[in-house]
Amino acid sequence: MGELDTTTRPQRVESTPGYERWDGNGALGYLTLEAALRAQLAEPPTPARLVVCSRTFPTGSLGYWVRRLAEAGLVALLTATSPRRLPHPDGGEPLTGTNPLAIAVPSSDGAPVVSDVSMGAVTHGDVLAGRARPEELVPFGGPLAHKAFALAVGLQLLVDALDPEDGFGAVLLVARPSSDPVPGLRSLAAGVRLPGSRARS
């Protein structure tokens, strides 16, 4: 990651009805995602749009971004890469970022379902805050950690393949829903807390 420029702003460098590319242009990744998200809210896709964000780091909790889109009635999927922090489950040097994946689906009952999962057993933030040791930053899953590692690798290569710039990126898929599956699942769950539900006070 290069030096941050506090005077620059993210730029939309490509735009078609089904595709956009944004360049962080030296700004914080938060600002790039904010600009790209506001653009989707201002002109929602018909029916879907792929948004690639170059030089976009750090991004924070991806669930925050997709929740905002779902609250506006849009389905959203977002992933973002980070410095290489996850080794292979068998050990060795880090090969991939923790590469979280967030999915949000709106609902007619007003409460979207928001899934936001990092591929690490702990987060880098946990390590920085002293809540976890650096050696605990491995793919989650214990004896099944190869599954989280495989997903982290796949997401890493997906973003790298779509992002023409050198640096960390993000890929967002945003679409108008054609059905309303959340109320039915919520009814089937019979009170079980679904991902992303707001805590009750």
Beta strands, then each sheet from edge to edge (+ up, - down):
strand 1: 11-16
strand 2: 19-23
strand 3: 48-54
strand 4: 75-80
strand 5: 86-88
strand 6: 91-96
strand 7: 101-105
strand 8: 113-117
strand 9: 170-175
sheet 1: 1+ 2- 3- 9+ 4- 7+ 8-
sheet 2: 5+ 6-
end
